[in-house]
């Protein structure tokens, strides 16, 4: 058997030994399924690679791994139809449902890649709208903080003014210290007695309010630095907000921009519908091949083997029941 047929058996899950006993009709069916699968493999491999590169920010090996995972998923989904024995309308209907979902996802990803430049321009408009919406809130927070700092600065300024007035009136204060010493005095009976003598000294010291003023000045300096910081932040808040919004663009943001483009521009809507119809047609290649064509001898052999096995098991059950 040629390598192309072996490769087709590997993709579709067909048994190469059974296929070797079949006619050319089965080989043609296998080639059709293999071609349809290869188209989907190329399409979804490219989609998975681009998705990981553009939105996940994965390295090259991560993009290749993502493409491989997408391909594995597609192959396993298509095998559900290819390997179905006989007609299974529930499986077909479910595959149609999956095809619609996959087409929506694929068209969304591919269109966001194809319309990349248009989406970038639309994202600038969306960012401008977001800045206008969020800027007042950011400014309100900064203004509130500046107002709180100003209240604290004014309060400390008034307190320092009052303390400085007290210090100017009394730059020093006098402290009184009492020292007790004992001297020996002879008593009339000839004995000695320790007699205490108190010494009072007055020592001028700097007004303690001066230290409090120094601490308040240090606090005022720190508060004014915070005021300068918030003032600078207020000046640059619009640019900072714009950079923040522009640097966090994700898949949903670009999807929103894509939807706005599709809604507002008819030519984009037409192209999106074309891409969607193209993808859903590719997704249904295998389904239509399975349902539209007559059964080949490979399918007949598989069904025949199933019937033989079923009959054998039924007869075995009957013999067992008779023995009982």
One Martini backbone bead per residue (centre of mass of N, CA, C, O) as a GRO file, in nm:
protein
  324
    1UNK     BB    1   0.097   0.035   0.021
    2UNK     BB    2   0.080   0.351   0.002
    3UNK     BB    3   0.166   0.626   0.184
    4UNK     BB    4  -0.094   0.787   0.133
    5UNK     BB    5  -0.287   0.569   0.244
    6UNK     BB    6  -0.159   0.540   0.523
    7UNK     BB    7  -0.203   0.834   0.599
    8UNK     BB    8  -0.511   0.825   0.570
    9UNK     BB    9  -0.556   0.607   0.786
   10UNK     BB   10  -0.435   0.773   1.018
   11UNK     BB   11  -0.641   1.010   1.005
   12UNK     BB   12  -0.925   0.843   0.990
   13UNK     BB   13  -0.897   0.528   1.116
   14UNK     BB   14  -0.846   0.324   0.921
   15UNK     BB   15  -0.810  -0.004   0.807
   16UNK     BB   16  -0.562  -0.131   0.612
   17UNK     BB   17  -0.647  -0.433   0.588
   18UNK     BB   18  -0.931  -0.383   0.483
   19UNK     BB   19  -0.856  -0.195   0.243
   20UNK     BB   20  -0.686  -0.412   0.079
   21UNK     BB   21  -0.979  -0.565   0.003
   22UNK     BB   22  -1.064  -0.334  -0.167
   23UNK     BB   23  -1.169  -0.112  -0.382
   24UNK     BB   24  -1.147   0.188  -0.551
   25UNK     BB   25  -1.380   0.327  -0.400
   26UNK     BB   26  -1.240   0.329  -0.120
   27UNK     BB   27  -0.994   0.493  -0.207
   28UNK     BB   28  -1.156   0.745  -0.281
   29UNK     BB   29  -1.276   0.799  -0.005
   30UNK     BB   30  -1.009   0.833   0.141
   31UNK     BB   31  -0.906   1.071  -0.028
   32UNK     BB   32  -1.135   1.263   0.044
   33UNK     BB   33  -1.095   1.266   0.350
   34UNK     BB   34  -0.798   1.353   0.346
   35UNK     BB   35  -0.834   1.623   0.199
   36UNK     BB   36  -1.030   1.748   0.402
   37UNK     BB   37  -0.838   1.725   0.647
   38UNK     BB   38  -0.603   1.893   0.533
   39UNK     BB   39  -0.753   2.155   0.512
   40UNK     BB   40  -0.819   2.175   0.818
   41UNK     BB   41  -0.530   2.156   0.920
   42UNK     BB   42  -0.421   2.411   0.788
   43UNK     BB   43  -0.627   2.611   0.896
   44UNK     BB   44  -0.602   2.542   1.213
   45UNK     BB   45  -0.300   2.571   1.235
   46UNK     BB   46  -0.292   2.869   1.159
   47UNK     BB   47  -0.492   2.968   1.374
   48UNK     BB   48  -0.338   2.868   1.626
   49UNK     BB   49  -0.077   3.023   1.575
   50UNK     BB   50  -0.196   3.314   1.562
   51UNK     BB   51  -0.336   3.315   1.834
   52UNK     BB   52  -0.080   3.271   2.012
   53UNK     BB   53   0.081   3.516   1.897
   54UNK     BB   54  -0.133   3.759   1.937
   55UNK     BB   55  -0.281   3.684   2.236
   56UNK     BB   56  -0.068   3.513   2.416
   57UNK     BB   57   0.248   3.553   2.357
   58UNK     BB   58   0.395   3.319   2.240
   59UNK     BB   59   0.628   3.140   2.148
   60UNK     BB   60   0.711   2.947   1.891
   61UNK     BB   61   0.664   2.675   2.037
   62UNK     BB   62   0.379   2.756   2.136
   63UNK     BB   63   0.251   2.794   1.858
   64UNK     BB   64   0.302   2.506   1.759
   65UNK     BB   65   0.145   2.368   1.986
   66UNK     BB   66  -0.125   2.503   1.927
   67UNK     BB   67  -0.154   2.393   1.640
   68UNK     BB   68  -0.146   2.093   1.720
   69UNK     BB   69  -0.400   2.097   1.899
   70UNK     BB   70  -0.599   2.186   1.684
   71UNK     BB   71  -0.551   1.944   1.495
   72UNK     BB   72  -0.634   1.719   1.689
   73UNK     BB   73  -0.923   1.813   1.731
   74UNK     BB   74  -1.016   1.796   1.437
   75UNK     BB   75  -0.960   1.497   1.390
   76UNK     BB   76  -1.146   1.387   1.617
   77UNK     BB   77  -1.408   1.507   1.508
   78UNK     BB   78  -1.405   1.372   1.221
   79UNK     BB   79  -1.403   1.074   1.322
   80UNK     BB   80  -1.698   1.066   1.423
   81UNK     BB   81  -1.795   1.038   1.122
   82UNK     BB   82  -1.612   0.837   0.968
   83UNK     BB   83  -1.649   0.594   1.204
   84UNK     BB   84  -1.936   0.560   1.145
   85UNK     BB   85  -2.178   0.314   1.164
   86UNK     BB   86  -2.368   0.414   0.949
   87UNK     BB   87  -2.650   0.598   1.052
   88UNK     BB   88  -2.613   0.921   1.239
   89UNK     BB   89  -2.805   1.191   1.310
   90UNK     BB   90  -2.699   1.294   1.577
   91UNK     BB   91  -2.405   1.324   1.491
   92UNK     BB   92  -2.460   1.516   1.255
   93UNK     BB   93  -2.600   1.742   1.413
   94UNK     BB   94  -2.363   1.792   1.607
   95UNK     BB   95  -2.158   1.860   1.384
   96UNK     BB   96  -2.309   2.109   1.284
   97UNK     BB   97  -2.286   2.264   1.549
   98UNK     BB   98  -1.976   2.264   1.559
   99UNK     BB   99  -1.933   2.405   1.286
  100UNK     BB  100  -2.054   2.675   1.368
  101UNK     BB  101  -1.864   2.736   1.602
  102UNK     BB  102  -1.594   2.709   1.445
  103UNK     BB  103  -1.664   2.929   1.237
  104UNK     BB  104  -1.688   3.161   1.434
  105UNK     BB  105  -1.405   3.139   1.553
  106UNK     BB  106  -1.242   3.147   1.288
  107UNK     BB  107  -1.355   3.415   1.176
  108UNK     BB  108  -1.268   3.588   1.414
  109UNK     BB  109  -0.963   3.535   1.395
  110UNK     BB  110  -0.911   3.594   1.092
  111UNK     BB  111  -1.037   3.880   1.082
  112UNK     BB  112  -0.839   4.001   1.296
  113UNK     BB  113  -0.598   3.956   1.104
  114UNK     BB  114  -0.693   4.090   0.838
  115UNK     BB  115  -0.807   4.355   1.017
  116UNK     BB  116  -0.566   4.478   1.177
  117UNK     BB  117  -0.548   4.781   1.092
  118UNK     BB  118  -0.846   4.854   1.146
  119UNK     BB  119  -0.838   4.777   1.445
  120UNK     BB  120  -0.623   4.979   1.533
  121UNK     BB  121  -0.792   5.228   1.462
  122UNK     BB  122  -1.037   5.153   1.637
  123UNK     BB  123  -0.880   5.143   1.909
  124UNK     BB  124  -0.831   5.444   1.922
  125UNK     BB  125  -1.128   5.524   1.951
  126UNK     BB  126  -1.189   5.354   2.201
  127UNK     BB  127  -0.975   5.483   2.381
  128UNK     BB  128  -1.093   5.768   2.375
  129UNK     BB  129  -1.359   5.689   2.511
  130UNK     BB  130  -1.236   5.570   2.771
  131UNK     BB  131  -1.095   5.827   2.861
  132UNK     BB  132  -1.353   6.002   2.885
  133UNK     BB  133  -1.480   5.812   3.104
  134UNK     BB  134  -1.224   5.780   3.321
  135UNK     BB  135  -1.096   6.059   3.379
  136UNK     BB  136  -1.287   6.184   3.595
  137UNK     BB  137  -1.230   5.967   3.809
  138UNK     BB  138  -0.929   6.014   3.840
  139UNK     BB  139  -0.948   6.319   3.910
  140UNK     BB  140  -1.126   6.286   4.161
  141UNK     BB  141  -0.922   6.128   4.330
  142UNK     BB  142  -0.696   6.341   4.325
  143UNK     BB  143  -0.858   6.581   4.438
  144UNK     BB  144  -0.928   6.449   4.706
  145UNK     BB  145  -0.633   6.412   4.801
  146UNK     BB  146  -0.553   6.711   4.785
  147UNK     BB  147  -0.763   6.811   4.988
  148UNK     BB  148  -0.661   6.649   5.230
  149UNK     BB  149  -0.373   6.764   5.232
  150UNK     BB  150  -0.455   7.065   5.265
  151UNK     BB  151  -0.588   7.033   5.541
  152UNK     BB  152  -0.334   6.934   5.689
  153UNK     BB  153  -0.154   7.178   5.623
  154UNK     BB  154  -0.332   7.399   5.749
  155UNK     BB  155  -0.336   7.283   6.034
  156UNK     BB  156  -0.026   7.293   6.084
  157UNK     BB  157   0.014   7.593   6.028
  158UNK     BB  158  -0.163   7.696   6.262
  159UNK     BB  159  -0.012   7.551   6.486
  160UNK     BB  160   0.266   7.680   6.433
  161UNK     BB  161   0.180   7.972   6.472
  162UNK     BB  162   0.099   7.939   6.767
  163UNK     BB  163   0.369   7.827   6.870
  164UNK     BB  164   0.550   8.068   6.783
  165UNK     BB  165   0.414   8.273   6.965
  166UNK     BB  166   0.487   8.135   7.228
  167UNK     BB  167   0.795   8.135   7.181
  168UNK     BB  168   0.829   8.447   7.156
  169UNK     BB  169   0.730   8.496   7.449
  170UNK     BB  170   0.872   8.199   7.536
  171UNK     BB  171   1.180   8.084   7.478
  172UNK     BB  172   1.190   8.027   7.789
  173UNK     BB  173   1.213   7.810   8.072
  174UNK     BB  174   1.174   7.749   8.421
  175UNK     BB  175   1.341   7.532   8.634
  176UNK     BB  176   1.292   7.349   8.935
  177UNK     BB  177   1.548   7.248   9.169
  178UNK     BB  178   1.595   7.005   9.433
  179UNK     BB  179   1.850   6.983   9.691
  180UNK     BB  180   1.970   6.733   9.918
  181UNK     BB  181   2.153   6.773  10.223
  182UNK     BB  182   2.385   6.636  10.475
  183UNK     BB  183   2.450   6.727  10.816
  184UNK     BB  184   2.654   6.736  11.103
  185UNK     BB  185   2.520   6.768  11.433
  186UNK     BB  186   2.553   6.873  11.752
  187UNK     BB  187   2.426   6.782  12.043
  188UNK     BB  188   2.376   6.853  12.373
  189UNK     BB  189   2.458   6.540  12.442
  190UNK     BB  190   2.702   6.487  12.205
  191UNK     BB  191   2.561   6.414  11.959
  192UNK     BB  192   2.487   6.309  11.623
  193UNK     BB  193   2.314   6.468  11.339
  194UNK     BB  194   2.122   6.444  11.053
  195UNK     BB  195   2.082   6.738  10.853
  196UNK     BB  196   1.874   6.874  10.637
  197UNK     BB  197   1.943   7.050  10.313
  198UNK     BB  198   1.790   7.276  10.098
  199UNK     BB  199   1.836   7.330   9.736
  200UNK     BB  200   1.747   7.591   9.517
  201UNK     BB  201   1.717   7.572   9.152
  202UNK     BB  202   1.734   7.776   8.851
  203UNK     BB  203   1.661   7.658   8.507
  204UNK     BB  204   1.704   7.746   8.186
  205UNK     BB  205   1.499   7.650   7.900
  206UNK     BB  206   1.382   7.549   7.625
  207UNK     BB  207   1.105   7.549   7.457
  208UNK     BB  208   0.922   7.256   7.383
  209UNK     BB  209   0.773   7.372   7.127
  210UNK     BB  210   1.013   7.357   6.932
  211UNK     BB  211   1.005   7.049   6.879
  212UNK     BB  212   0.718   7.041   6.765
  213UNK     BB  213   0.777   7.226   6.523
  214UNK     BB  214   0.985   7.038   6.390
  215UNK     BB  215   0.793   6.802   6.342
  216UNK     BB  216   0.586   6.962   6.173
  217UNK     BB  217   0.781   7.043   5.946
  218UNK     BB  218   0.836   6.752   5.851
  219UNK     BB  219   0.541   6.690   5.781
  220UNK     BB  220   0.501   6.919   5.579
  221UNK     BB  221   0.712   6.827   5.376
  222UNK     BB  222   0.578   6.555   5.311
  223UNK     BB  223   0.302   6.671   5.217
  224UNK     BB  224   0.416   6.850   4.985
  225UNK     BB  225   0.532   6.616   4.822
  226UNK     BB  226   0.258   6.482   4.774
  227UNK     BB  227   0.135   6.718   4.625
  228UNK     BB  228   0.335   6.719   4.390
  229UNK     BB  229   0.279   6.430   4.297
  230UNK     BB  230  -0.032   6.469   4.238
  231UNK     BB  231   0.004   6.700   4.039
  232UNK     BB  232   0.167   6.542   3.829
  233UNK     BB  233  -0.045   6.321   3.794
  234UNK     BB  234  -0.266   6.512   3.685
  235UNK     BB  235  -0.114   6.603   3.429
  236UNK     BB  236  -0.054   6.276   3.335
  237UNK     BB  237  -0.325   6.106   3.337
  238UNK     BB  238  -0.403   6.081   3.038
  239UNK     BB  239  -0.147   5.940   2.931
  240UNK     BB  240  -0.152   5.704   3.130
  241UNK     BB  241  -0.431   5.596   3.050
  242UNK     BB  242  -0.369   5.546   2.753
  243UNK     BB  243  -0.137   5.347   2.797
  244UNK     BB  244  -0.295   5.140   2.963
  245UNK     BB  245  -0.512   5.075   2.745
  246UNK     BB  246  -0.310   5.003   2.508
  247UNK     BB  247  -0.143   4.766   2.667
  248UNK     BB  248  -0.440   4.585   2.721
  249UNK     BB  249  -0.490   4.431   2.458
  250UNK     BB  250  -0.731   4.195   2.358
  251UNK     BB  251  -0.946   3.981   2.222
  252UNK     BB  252  -1.210   4.130   2.311
  253UNK     BB  253  -1.129   4.409   2.212
  254UNK     BB  254  -1.097   4.327   1.911
  255UNK     BB  255  -1.383   4.212   1.884
  256UNK     BB  256  -1.526   4.478   1.933
  257UNK     BB  257  -1.396   4.626   1.696
  258UNK     BB  258  -1.497   4.428   1.479
  259UNK     BB  259  -1.801   4.474   1.527
  260UNK     BB  260  -1.799   4.774   1.457
  261UNK     BB  261  -1.703   4.737   1.169
  262UNK     BB  262  -1.933   4.549   1.071
  263UNK     BB  263  -2.171   4.743   1.143
  264UNK     BB  264  -2.057   5.018   0.988
  265UNK     BB  265  -1.944   4.821   0.748
  266UNK     BB  266  -2.063   4.649   0.482
  267UNK     BB  267  -1.804   4.520   0.357
  268UNK     BB  268  -1.726   4.371   0.618
  269UNK     BB  269  -1.980   4.199   0.643
  270UNK     BB  270  -1.953   4.049   0.376
  271UNK     BB  271  -1.675   3.924   0.436
  272UNK     BB  272  -1.757   3.773   0.693
  273UNK     BB  273  -1.970   3.592   0.556
  274UNK     BB  274  -1.775   3.459   0.360
  275UNK     BB  275  -1.590   3.332   0.569
  276UNK     BB  276  -1.806   3.171   0.716
  277UNK     BB  277  -1.904   3.002   0.472
  278UNK     BB  278  -1.630   2.879   0.408
  279UNK     BB  279  -1.584   2.735   0.681
  280UNK     BB  280  -1.851   2.567   0.693
  281UNK     BB  281  -1.788   2.414   0.434
  282UNK     BB  282  -1.530   2.278   0.533
  283UNK     BB  283  -1.656   2.141   0.786
  284UNK     BB  284  -1.874   1.976   0.583
  285UNK     BB  285  -1.720   1.785   0.399
  286UNK     BB  286  -1.738   1.512   0.551
  287UNK     BB  287  -2.043   1.500   0.590
  288UNK     BB  288  -2.122   1.508   0.287
  289UNK     BB  289  -1.955   1.259   0.208
  290UNK     BB  290  -2.102   1.058   0.399
  291UNK     BB  291  -2.409   1.124   0.301
  292UNK     BB  292  -2.396   1.155  -0.022
  293UNK     BB  293  -2.269   0.890  -0.052
  294UNK     BB  294  -2.218   0.585  -0.114
  295UNK     BB  295  -2.139   0.294  -0.009
  296UNK     BB  296  -1.864   0.131   0.045
  297UNK     BB  297  -1.693  -0.163   0.092
  298UNK     BB  298  -1.580  -0.083   0.364
  299UNK     BB  299  -1.850  -0.033   0.504
  300UNK     BB  300  -1.968  -0.313   0.441
  301UNK     BB  301  -1.758  -0.478   0.594
  302UNK     BB  302  -1.801  -0.353   0.872
  303UNK     BB  303  -2.104  -0.420   0.889
  304UNK     BB  304  -2.071  -0.723   0.847
  305UNK     BB  305  -1.898  -0.775   1.096
  306UNK     BB  306  -2.107  -0.670   1.294
  307UNK     BB  307  -2.332  -0.875   1.225
  308UNK     BB  308  -2.174  -1.130   1.287
  309UNK     BB  309  -2.111  -1.062   1.581
  310UNK     BB  310  -2.403  -1.029   1.669
  311UNK     BB  311  -2.502  -1.315   1.594
  312UNK     BB  312  -2.301  -1.474   1.766
  313UNK     BB  313  -2.389  -1.357   2.040
  314UNK     BB  314  -2.687  -1.445   2.026
  315UNK     BB  315  -2.630  -1.751   2.008
  316UNK     BB  316  -2.471  -1.770   2.272
  317UNK     BB  317  -2.704  -1.681   2.455
  318UNK     BB  318  -2.899  -1.910   2.382
  319UNK     BB  319  -2.722  -2.149   2.477
  320UNK     BB  320  -2.701  -2.058   2.771
  321UNK     BB  321  -3.010  -2.061   2.827
  322UNK     BB  322  -3.057  -2.367   2.761
  323UNK     BB  323  -2.870  -2.482   2.986
  324UNK     BB  324  -3.050  -2.353   3.218
   0.00000   0.00000   0.00000
